[in-house]
Amino acid sequence: MKLRHDMLTHGVNIVCAQDEGRLGGLAVAWATQLATDRILICVGKQSATRPLILNSKAFGLSVLAKDQVNIAQLFGRKSSRTVHKFESVGYHTAETGSPLLDDCIAAFDCRVEKVYEDNDHKLIIGRIINAEFVKEQSEPLIYRSKDY
């Protein structure tokens, strides 16, 4: 049996962090709510945003709507090391200092509680400090390995 990772669907989320004035963000499909007040994200070692999350001990998670493929591509296909992703999207700063996207379905401001190593990834559990529900009636953007 060939292992296939494209049969499970995942919502597309943007995870952002800020540390000492540096902003970073990446698209993640592997995020889940663990409890009413906790979110788990998985961030690879190559991510420029990962050290910002670990240093600031906080992150923001913004849930994209199905018509926001362009934002998913901006945050998912370009590195924060070379592109200032926040020039073309509206955002605001949350209580933790993390950026949250203005025009999304929902946004969660989280403080890092635990970090686990998993090969090339870190599994990061954040406690939700605040939640914003902007476009609750919108359908979420769903990721599959071929595209959105």
Secondary structure, 3 states (H helix, E strand, C coil): CCCCCCCCCEECEEEEEEECCEEEEEEECCEEEEECCEEEEEEECCCCCHHHHHHHCEEEEEECECCCHHHHHHHHHCCCCCCCHHHCCCEEECCCCCEEECCCCEEEEEEEEEEEEECCEEEEEEEEEEEEECCCCCCECEEECCEC
